[in-house]
Every structure is written in C-alpha cells, then in structure tokens.
Amino acid sequence: MREKRAAPRRDTIYYLEVLDSRTNKPVGRVVDISDGGLLVVCDRPPETGTRIAATISLPEDISESASFECLLTVRWRRPDHNPDFTLVGCSMEVGPSELNIVREVIDRYSFNTP
C-alpha cells in the first residue's frame, strides 16, 4: 500500500491518553504521532470517518499545560495483535501553538527515526 502521510509517524515512549473533549470519555492511547496524524489503540474504536474533538494528555515536562486540543478524523481501523483492542489511524488538525507541542513530543519522546 502506498504511504499517504506527508510526515513520518514516530512511536512514542509514552502512551498519551486521548479523551473526547465533549464527553471527557477515553478514546484510547497514542501509539505513534506525526505533525498531521496519530495512531491510537482503542478498546471501543470509533467508526471510520468519525470526527473527534480531542484532548491529548502530555508528559509533565513538555508544556505548562497538561494537555492540548486537536480535531481528529478517523481514517482507518484494524485489529491489534491483542484481540481486545483495535488500532485506529487518525488525521489530526491542530493550531500553530499545538503543532509546536506535537513537535516537541516527537523530538523528546519518540524513537524509530527514519
């Protein structure tokens, strides 16, 4: 399958929590992240095409804030190796200040550099 991402995703050493901003209910945990998207592992995966106003938690030393806001669009889903979970690929829309935070997470807490 041809890669469609503009920026490569990087695995994170923290599984940052993703919450639905409207309901404050957990969506899942970030597995990898890029400037424009992320992979989330979920036990109750949203349907493809779903748009989620999300809050993503941050490690304590990244920002003065404990989290950042973004808009996620579910692009695809597939079973995880653990049958209790599903991997969910999302595109992510963020503002300029949130993009700086995403890039700091990538710089400080990711591995598997291309």
Residue pairs with C-beta under 8 A, 6 or more apart in sequence:
5 34
5 36
5 37
6 35
6 36
7 34
7 35
7 36
8 34
8 114
9 32
9 33
9 34
9 37
9 38
9 39
10 32
10 33
10 34
10 106
10 110
10 111
10 112
10 113
11 31
11 32
11 110
11 111
11 112
12 30
12 31
12 32
12 33
12 105
12 109
12 110
13 109
13 110
13 111
14 30
14 59
14 109
15 29
15 30
15 31
15 41
16 29
16 30
16 56
16 57
16 58
16 59
16 105
17 26
17 29
17 30
17 56
17 57
18 26
18 27
18 28
18 29
18 30
18 38
18 40
18 54
18 55
18 56
18 57
18 72
19 25
19 26
19 27
19 54
19 55
19 56
19 57
19 67
20 26
20 27
20 52
20 53
20 54
20 55
21 52
21 53
21 54
21 55
21 69
22 53
27 40
27 42
27 46
27 52
27 54
27 72
28 40
28 41
28 42
28 43
28 45
28 88
29 40
29 41
30 38
30 39
30 40
30 56
31 38
31 39
31 40
31 41
31 87
32 38
32 39
32 110
33 39
33 102
33 105
33 106
33 110
34 106
35 99
35 102
35 103
35 106
36 91
36 92
37 75
37 89
37 90
37 91
37 92
38 72
38 90
38 92
39 87
39 88
39 89
39 90
40 72
40 87
40 88
40 90
41 80
41 85
41 86
41 87
41 88
42 85
42 86
42 87
42 88
43 84
43 85
43 86
45 74
45 77
45 86
45 88
46 52
46 74
46 88
47 74
47 77
48 74
48 75
48 76
48 77
49 73
49 74
50 73
50 74
51 71
51 72
51 73
51 74
52 71
52 72
52 73
52 74
52 90
53 69
53 71
54 69
54 70
54 71
54 72
55 67
55 68
55 69
56 67
56 68
56 69
56 70
57 66
57 67
58 65
58 66
58 67
58 68
58 101
58 105
59 105
59 108
59 109
60 66
62 101
62 104
62 105
62 108
62 109
63 101
63 104
65 101
68 94
68 98
68 101
68 102
69 94
69 98
70 92
70 93
70 94
70 98
71 92
71 93
71 94
72 90
72 91
72 92
72 93
73 90
73 91
73 93
74 88
74 89
74 90
75 89
75 90
75 91
76 88
76 89
77 86
77 87
77 88
77 89
78 86
78 87
79 85
79 86
79 87
80 86
80 87
92 102
94 102
